[in-house]
């Protein structure tokens, strides 16, 4: 019921891929098109960290995911995506999407990578 809704997580083995989706549920298209946004993750016992963002059309990734993750957006569908390839156990976390600057946080989607 919040402003964002993440989906697509799951339990996978190391080396597998997942595609996460984020719907901005209460943002009209015209506003969505002008928004900066990104993906974050939080592993157990760790702080939430940003893993990928699109700001003013510029895409940036955390060093830990460069070459493996791809962030994209579909303005017509008001969706943000994160393609995650070659997952490893260090990627295990709850993944969140959000606007930059942040909306209230959604529930996230759990990604668990087994060795």
C-alpha positions in Angstrom: 0.0 0.0 0.0 3.1 2.2 0.1 4.8 4.2 -2.7 7.0 1.3 -3.9 6.5 -2.4 -4.3 9.5 -4.7 -5.0 9.2 -8.2 -6.4 11.3 -10.9 -8.1 13.5 -12.1 -5.3 13.9 -15.7 -4.5 16.3 -18.5 -3.5 18.9 -19.3 -6.1 22.3 -20.9 -6.3 25.6 -19.1 -6.8 26.0 -18.3 -10.5 22.3 -17.9 -11.1 20.4 -14.8 -12.2 17.4 -12.9 -11.0 15.5 -10.0 -12.3 14.0 -7.7 -9.7 11.1 -5.4 -10.4 9.9 -2.2 -8.7 6.6 -0.6 -9.2 6.1 3.0 -8.1 2.5 2.5 -7.1 1.4 6.0 -6.3 3.4 8.0 -8.8 1.8 9.3 -11.9 3.7 8.8 -15.1 4.6 12.4 -15.7 6.2 12.6 -12.3 7.8 9.2 -12.6 9.6 10.3 -15.8 11.4 13.1 -14.0 12.4 11.0 -10.9 15.8 9.7 -10.0 15.7 6.3 -8.5 17.8 3.3 -7.5 18.2 0.0 -5.9 19.4 -0.7 -2.4 20.1 -3.8 -0.4 20.5 -4.7 3.3 22.2 -7.8 4.4 21.6 -9.2 7.9 23.6 -7.2 10.5 24.6 -4.6 7.9 23.5 -1.1 6.9 21.4 -0.5 3.8 23.6 0.2 0.9 22.9 1.5 -2.6 23.8 -0.9 -5.3 22.6 0.9 -8.5 21.0 4.3 -9.3 19.9 6.3 -12.2 20.3 10.0 -11.6 19.5 12.5 -14.3 20.0 9.7 -16.8 23.4 8.7 -15.4 23.7 5.1 -14.3 26.1 4.2 -11.5 26.8 0.9 -9.7 28.4 -0.1 -6.5 31.8 -1.6 -7.0 30.5 -4.9 -5.6 28.0 -5.4 -8.4 29.7 -3.8 -11.4 29.7 -6.0 -14.4 27.1 -8.3 -12.9 24.0 -6.1 -12.3 22.1 -3.9 -14.7 19.6 -1.3 -13.7 17.0 -0.1 -16.1 13.7 1.7 -16.1 10.5 1.6 -18.1 8.8 5.0 -17.9 5.7 3.8 -19.7 5.1 1.2 -17.1 6.5 3.2 -14.2 8.8 0.3 -13.4 12.4 0.1 -12.3 14.3 -3.2 -12.9 17.5 -4.8 -11.6 18.9 -7.6 -13.7 21.3 -9.5 -11.4 23.6 -12.0 -13.1 26.3 -14.3 -11.6 24.9 -14.0 -8.2 27.1 -15.0 -5.3 26.5 -15.5 -1.6 27.5 -12.0 -0.7 24.5 -10.8 -2.7 22.1 -12.3 -0.2 20.1 -9.4 1.2 16.7 -7.7 1.1 16.6 -5.5 -2.0 14.7 -2.3 -2.0 13.9 0.3 -4.6 13.3 3.9 -4.0 13.3 7.4 -5.4 16.2 9.7 -4.9 15.6 11.5 -2.6 13.9 8.6 -0.9 10.3 7.9 -0.4 9.3 5.8 2.6 10.8 2.4 2.3 8.8 -0.5 1.0 9.1 -4.1 2.3 11.8 -5.1 -0.2 12.2 -8.4 -1.8 14.4 -11.2 -0.4 17.3 -12.5 -2.4 19.0 -15.6 -1.0 22.0 -17.1 -2.8 23.2 -20.5 -1.7 26.7 -21.7 -2.4 
